[in-house]
Amino acid sequence: QMGVRGLFSYISSKPGLKAADSVNLLEYISSLSYERICLVIDGYSLMYQLAQNSEWGWQHGGRLDEFYNITRDFFSKLQKLNIEPIVVFDGILAPQKRRAFLTRQNDNIGKISQMVKSVQKTGKIELKSQFLMPILTTPVFKEAIRAANVEIITCLHEADRHIAFLVSSFNPSSSPKTYYAVLSQDSDFIIFDVNAYIPYSSFEMKESDIITCDIYTPSHSSSFLKLDMKYFRLLATLASNDYLSMRDLGDFHNSITIEIGKERSKIIEAVVDYLQQSPNLSDLPALLRDVFRNKRPVDRDLLLSHVNESIQEYTLTKDINHKKEVEDW
């Protein structure tokens, strides 16, 4: 993920951000005069959500046949409802993601320690709070997707930008009756200018062939926040992500917020307020001079380069690097 920590909590606290709240997905797209849905799915996000939220006995290395069937069932239900899924996976870990990756691995080591203590003390593991992905889950997940005849795309690096590009670049004239949306638990997709974003946590398949979900759209989010969509990239950057740390932005955050020990979602809200009120919003150099006014020139130059890298990461261009997966992984 691009890593705007606290963003999911922020959007969850703002129900008005939703273009649609717990709607019947098929009825919703029908009301917009669409006949079909193409879901571009964040592969690793879906794998984690299915694995964590299903009962399949992962504790001893995983009952992988059960997880295979869970995955096949998920895609079979989509296809039954005339929903076309495309699953996109991350590729090689980008250099700027290594610190976040190592942090997650250290967290996993901590979980293993907690599990051992839990088993020693109670003889059992608390399923969701201590969940760890069994090592062979990924190849089994991909095998189940292929068996369902679902298209898989693997990116050169991180998938987020490519998923957003795919959803935003489909030609309406070639498929005017198809509604395109992103399905992921990664709230960073609200930053991208995509047709629609559906959080997996809101995506519920019911027994009566009904899917309900929340839907976020750029136009509605922009209107609710009173902030042009093109400035969402700056919002994500100044809130702190994988390019700019909380330490990098500490002076700025302290200047726009009052609370001590601030919640990340509160910081995001303060950044939104700052951008709404800034007289320099259309003048990026002037705005960034204000943001980094307390930094030394040598530090400021480095931070400005990180800002540029972050904004570019949220910018959708045609230099997309991915391949359709045809070989076994």
N, C-alpha and C positions, 0 to 999 in steps of 0.2 A: 504494500500500500504506500501511497504518497505520505501518509502519516499525519494528517491534521488531527492530532489527539484532542478529544473533547467534542469533535464535530457531531458525532452521532448523538451525544447527550444534548447538544445544542438544538439540533433539528427536532429531536424528540420532545423538547420543551416548547416547541413552536408548532402546534398543530395546524396553524394557519398557513404554514409553508406548503402543506400538501395540496396538490391540485385535486386529489380524490382521496377520501378516507374510507378504508375498508370496503371498497366497492367490489361488486361482481365484475371481474375483469372482462369477461365476454360481453356482458351487457354494456359495459362502459365503452368498449371500442365500437360496438354496434351503434351506440348513440352518436358516435363521431363519424359514422358512415364507413367504418372499416369492416372487412370480412374475415381477415386473418391476422395472426400475431406472429412476429418473429422475435424471440427472446435471445439476446446475446448475453450469454451467461459467463460470469467470472468463475472459472473452473475450480480453482483452489478454494475460493470462498464457499462455493456450493458443496464441495467435498467435505470441508470442515463442518458446515452446518448440518449436512445429512448425517455425518459420523457422530457429531456431538449430541444431536437431538433425537437419535434413534436408539432403540434397545437392541444391540447386536453383540454384546459381550466382547468389548475391546480390551478388557483388563489383562488378558494373558496372551497378547499378541494378535488378538482379533479373530472372531469367527468370520473370516473373509467371505465365505460363501453367502452368509446372511447380508453382509454389506453389499455384495454384488447384486443380490435380489432387490435390496432397498433402492439401489441406484437404477436398475432396470425398471422397477415399478414407477419411479419418479418420471422417467422419460416416456414410458408407455402412456401414462396419464396425460402428459402434455400432448403427445401425438394423437391420442384419442380425441382431444378437444381441438384438433387442427391448429395447434401451436407448434411452430417450427423452432427448435432450439439450435443454437450454435454455441459451442463451448470453447472458451479461449483460456489458454494457460500461460502463466509466466514462463520465461526462459531463463537465461543466465542471470545470476544476481548482479545487479549494477553496483559499482563501487560505493556510491553514496548510501546504499542500503545495508552495507555490512554491519555497521554499528547497531542498527535496529534488529538485524538478524541475530547477532550475537547476544543481544539483550533477551530476545525471545528464547534462544537456546538455554541461556542461564536460568530463565524462568522455568523452563522445562525440567532442568536439573533440580530446582527447588521443589517442583511438583513431585518428582520421583522420590525425593527425600520425605515429603509429606505422606506420600502413599505408603512407603515402608513403615513409617511411624504409625499410620492409621491401621495397617494390617496387624502390626505387633500389638497395638492397643485394643482394637475392636474386632479384628479378624475380617474386616471388609473395607472396601474403598468407596468413598462417596462419588457417585458416577459423574455428575456434571461439573462439580466444583474442582475436581482433580483430573479432568479429562486429558488424555494424551493420545495423539494419533499413532496407531500401530504402524510399524515401519513399511509394511507392504500394502498399505491402503491405496496409495497413488496408482500403482500399476493395475490393481484390481478395479479401481474406479474408472480408469481409462478403458480397460477391457470391456466393462459393462456399457460404457457409452458407445464404443464401436459396435458392440453386439446389437445396440438399438438403432444402428445406421444413422447416428447423429454426427454432424460435421465437427471435427476438432481442429482448432487452430493453435499453434504454439508460437509465441512471440520470441523475438531475439532477446529482449530484456523483460521489463515489467509489462503486464498486460493492460493495466488501467487505461493508458492513453490510446492503445490500439482498440480496445473495446469501445471507448467513446468515439473514436474515429469511425469504426464500422457502423455504429448506430447513426451517427450524424451524416454519413456519406452515402447512404442508400438513396438511389434516385427515385423520387416519388413518381415520376412519369413512367418508369418501367414496372412499378408495382404499386399503383395508386390505392389499392384496397388493403394493403398490408401495414399494420401498425408495428413500429419498431421500438423496443425498450431494452434497457439494461436490467438484468437481475443479479444483484450482489448484496452482500451485507456491508460492503465498503461504502460508507457515506460520502467519500470523496467524489463520487459520481455526481453529487449535487453541484459541484464546482464546474464540471464540464458542461459544455453547451450541447447536451444530448436531447433527443426527442422526449425521452421519458426514462425515469429511474425508479425501479421497484426494489425496496429493501427486502431481503429474504425473510427477515423476522416478521414481516407483515404478510408474507405469501403463504396462504393456507389452502391446501387442497382438501375439499370436503367430499364425503361419500357420494353425494348426489351429482358428481361431475361439475361442481362449482368451484371456481378459484376466486378467493377474495384477497385483496391486497391494497396497500397504499401506493399512490403514484405521485411523483414529483416531476414537474416540468419546468424548463428554464423561464418561460414567460411568467408563470405563476410565482415562482420563487423570487424573481426579479421584482415583480410588482409588490409582493408582500414585504420584502426587505427595503423597498424604495432605493434599489441599487442596480444600476445597469449590469447586465450579465457579464460584460467584458471586464468588470472590476472584481468579479468573484475570484479570479486567479490571484489578484492582489490580496484579497481578503484571506485566502488560504495561506498565502506566503507570510503575511504579517501576523497571523494567528500562531505560527510556528509549525513547521513540518520537517521532513527529512533534510531539507536544505538549510533551514535556519532554526537553530535550537532555542529553547526558552532562555538560555544564558545570553545568546546573541541579541534577543529582543527584550531582555529584562528591563532595561532603562525605559524603553518605549512603553511596555505594558504597565510599568509603575506610574508612568506619566498620564495614562488614560484611565486607570482604575484606582479605586480607593481602598478596596478590601485587601487585607493582609491574608496570605494563604489562600489565594483566589482559586476557585474551581476553573478548570480549563474552558468549560462552556461559558462561564462569565467573562473570561478574557475574550473569547470569540465575539460575544455580544458587544463588548467594549470596542473591539476593532470595527465591527459593523457601524456602531455609532460614530466612531472617529471618521470613517470613510464617508458616511452620510453628511457629516458636517464640515468636512475638509474643503477649504476654498481652493486647494491645489489638486483636486481629484483628477482633473484633465491634464495636469502638468506633473508627470511622474517624477522627473528629477527633483522638482521643488518639494514634492510630497516626501520623497525619500530623504532629502536633506533634513526635513523636519523630524522624520522618524529616527534618524541616526545622528541627531544634532549633538549628542553627548559622547560620540565615539571619536577616537583619534583618527586622523586622516588615513593612516595606513590600515587601520581596522575597518574604516568605513568603505574603502575601496574593495576590500575582500568581501564584505557583506553585500555590497551592491552587485558584485558578480554572482553571489549566491541567489540574490533576489531575481536576477535575470534568468538564471538557470531554472529556478522554480517556476517562474511565469512561463517559460518556454515548455516546461514539462506539461503544463495544462493547456498548451496551445495545440490545436489539432491541425496537422499538416499532412501532406500526401507521402511523406518519407516514412511510410509504415513498413516495418520489418517483421514479417511473420511468414509462416509456411503452414499449409494444410498438412495435418499429420496423416501419413499413409503407412509409415513403418511402425513396428512394435517398439514400444518403449519399455 
